[in-house]
Amino acid sequence: MGDDGLVRLQVELAPRHKTGLLLKNPVMTAAGTFGYGVELARLAEVQRLGAVICKGTTLRARTANAPLQMLEVASGLVHAIGLQNPGVRVVAEKYAPIWASWETLVIVNVAGTSIDEYVEVVEYLEGVAGIAGIELNVSCLDVQQGGVTVGASPQVIADVTIAVRNATTLPLIVKLSPNTGDLRPAALAAASAGADAVSLINTLTSISIDIHTRRLRFDNDLSGFSGPAIKPIALRMVYEVASELRSSHPDIPVIGVGGISSTQDALEFLMAGASAIQVGSMNFVNPRICVEIVEGIDAFLRQEGIKDVRAIVGAAL
Ligand SMILES: Cc1cc2nc3c(=O)[nH]c(=O)nc-3n(C[C@H](O)[C@H](O)[C@H](O)COP(=O)(O)O)c2cc1C
């Protein structure tokens, strides 16, 4: 405990950036699983979270894929929601003024089908009050499969990161897709190209078959797989990337995402080298899960007599 009896939960996610991205605790909602944060703000006690990552935002509005978009499977979800969103103009005009009055930071998740589109989206967001940072969903650049993330090559990641870095003054997180298997080359590419942090993992590519029609269930064929079942894979990838960056880019934090459903899971990611974590699919099961994890981390640190959450980051590396 500190002299004031409080455990320090703050984490800095952009130490290389001039203003930084200081979160009051390391727990965030993952993109696409918590809307714009305003819908569940009260129930989920949004003001107690480290940050909210909003839905993927593109230049123009995108409508939904076919009606069946999400399916519960054993220990997870498969979905083909695509990048349904109202477009950056609405995000800036409708939601950002609300976020500007919040204590909790909001990071806008940005998507596009070309590097130019990413650049235009972040240019539009430049100087808009209420936006603390950008998270780039780089996975939809190489292949457009209804928003399912197939994974961009290190070269594409470097190209989009450099272009966006030059177009925004906001802290920049690059979010990596797991579908290339080993995320170390992608993480190194993002770090070398000017990202302030990397987040991982996005969804795994998957399919589902309707046994009556004997056809693939989703119009876009591929769906994204997420939820508790992917946790051990995500944890392994975070561990590998954190080990790699610790030696080559010690000032680039890693943000762990994938299957987190409890305090225990969140602590494992922190010990694997994540400076912060995001909770995705489990928000649909329990919209209060993030605040429960904030409380759980605080309780664990007290029990262990640890004063500062940063003391456990990378403890297992
Ligand atoms: C319904 C749904 C929509 C998603 N939309 C986005 C998105 O717009 N942008 C993005 O980067 N990731 C998106 N994701 C991926 C999540 O942010 C997260 O990386 C992934 O689901 C793994 O975490 P989880 O297992 O806790 O859900 C989405 C996931 C789901 C389930």
PDBQT file of the ligand as one rigid body, heavy atoms in Angstrom, charges set to zero:
ROOT
HETATM    1  C1  LIG A 401     -19.163  -8.415 -31.937  1.00  0.00    +0.000 C 
HETATM    2  C2  LIG A 401     -17.737  -8.019 -32.033  1.00  0.00    +0.000 A 
HETATM    3  C3  LIG A 401     -17.374  -6.866 -32.735  1.00  0.00    +0.000 A 
HETATM    4  C4  LIG A 401     -16.028  -6.481 -32.824  1.00  0.00    +0.000 A 
HETATM    5  N1  LIG A 401     -15.701  -5.334 -33.491  1.00  0.00    +0.000 NA
HETATM    6  C5  LIG A 401     -14.385  -4.927 -33.531  1.00  0.00    +0.000 A 
HETATM    7  C6  LIG A 401     -14.010  -3.703 -34.170  1.00  0.00    +0.000 A 
HETATM    8  O1  LIG A 401     -14.852  -2.953 -34.661  1.00  0.00    +0.000 OA
HETATM    9  N2  LIG A 401     -12.684  -3.364 -34.213  1.00  0.00    +0.000 N 
HETATM   10  C7  LIG A 401     -11.709  -4.163 -33.642  1.00  0.00    +0.000 A 
HETATM   11  O2  LIG A 401     -10.525  -3.824 -33.693  1.00  0.00    +0.000 OA
HETATM   12  N3  LIG A 401     -12.055  -5.327 -32.995  1.00  0.00    +0.000 NA
HETATM   13  C8  LIG A 401     -13.350  -5.720 -32.941  1.00  0.00    +0.000 A 
HETATM   14  N4  LIG A 401     -13.688  -6.880 -32.289  1.00  0.00    +0.000 N 
HETATM   15  C9  LIG A 401     -12.627  -7.687 -31.640  1.00  0.00    +0.000 C 
HETATM   16  C10 LIG A 401     -12.562  -7.414 -30.139  1.00  0.00    +0.000 C 
HETATM   17  O3  LIG A 401     -12.279  -6.047 -29.869  1.00  0.00    +0.000 OA
HETATM   18  C11 LIG A 401     -11.487  -8.311 -29.469  1.00  0.00    +0.000 C 
HETATM   19  O4  LIG A 401     -10.226  -8.019 -30.014  1.00  0.00    +0.000 OA
HETATM   20  C12 LIG A 401     -11.771  -9.791 -29.679  1.00  0.00    +0.000 C 
HETATM   21  O5  LIG A 401     -13.150 -10.064 -29.603  1.00  0.00    +0.000 OA
HETATM   22  C13 LIG A 401     -11.046 -10.667 -28.639  1.00  0.00    +0.000 C 
HETATM   23  O6  LIG A 401     -11.439 -10.341 -27.327  1.00  0.00    +0.000 OA
HETATM   24  P1  LIG A 401     -12.588 -11.162 -26.524  1.00  0.00    +0.000 P 
HETATM   25  O7  LIG A 401     -12.231 -12.608 -26.637  1.00  0.00    +0.000 OA
HETATM   26  O8  LIG A 401     -12.508 -10.633 -25.119  1.00  0.00    +0.000 OA
HETATM   27  O9  LIG A 401     -13.891 -10.861 -27.206  1.00  0.00    +0.000 OA
HETATM   28  C14 LIG A 401     -15.026  -7.283 -32.201  1.00  0.00    +0.000 A 
HETATM   29  C15 LIG A 401     -15.404  -8.441 -31.496  1.00  0.00    +0.000 A 
HETATM   30  C16 LIG A 401     -16.733  -8.819 -31.410  1.00  0.00    +0.000 A 
HETATM   31  C17 LIG A 401     -17.095 -10.071 -30.641  1.00  0.00    +0.000 C 
ENDROOT
TORSDOF 0
